[in-house]
């Protein structure tokens, strides 16, 4: 009976890590959604709420780290269980960074007056929708351990990079057309980059899940990064 009790308690400890990851993921998603809404609507109150909500993710990451260390010390896990615990530490760190990126967007609300063309805000919303869809999908894969879906989730990052590059080009064009656009568009560029980075963290999580389930690293066959360094605007000379 004692060994059964120990195994049951151990299972509960592992399930606790998964539940905390799921809770952190949901919280990070809401933070990003609200940050973008605050930016589009110039809602300073909502922006401040997002900034304060980041403390929840900071605490969640510390909690998972502490719990994982205790489990490793007490249970001395091997193979799959050890990958599960180490993976939870890595995933919680990526989710915490997603929260930081949402907070960074919220901090820019005070610097953007909302008078920029609607197309720019629509572009940011579309970019955020794509990044959040990717994050939700990868968290679903974490819950189900359906590794056959991981390749699709990771490939979606290419779409995010392409959309970000297009938005980058559009923002630069507005800045060139009217110097008064330079300051607000610069802030929007920072916001767009923060949102694009969410896709990178979702990709990291996908790779960690693959490692947890299979014990292998995902093949590094997809180049990461946007194409903003290749953007050339009309009337400019390409860099050599």
Secondary structure, DSSP 8 states (H G I E B T S, - for coil): -HHHHHHHHHHHHHHHHHHHHHHHHHHHHHHHHHHHHHHHHT-HHHHHHHHHHHHHHHHHHHHHHHHHHHHHHHH---HHHHHHHHHHHHHHHHHHHHHHHHHHHHHTGGG--S-S-HHHHHHHHHHHHHHHHHHHHHHHHHHHT-GGGHHHHHHHHHHHHHHHHHHHHHHHHHHHH-TTHHHHHHHHHHHHHHHHHHHHHHHHHHHHHHHHHHSS-----S--S-SGGG---TT-----
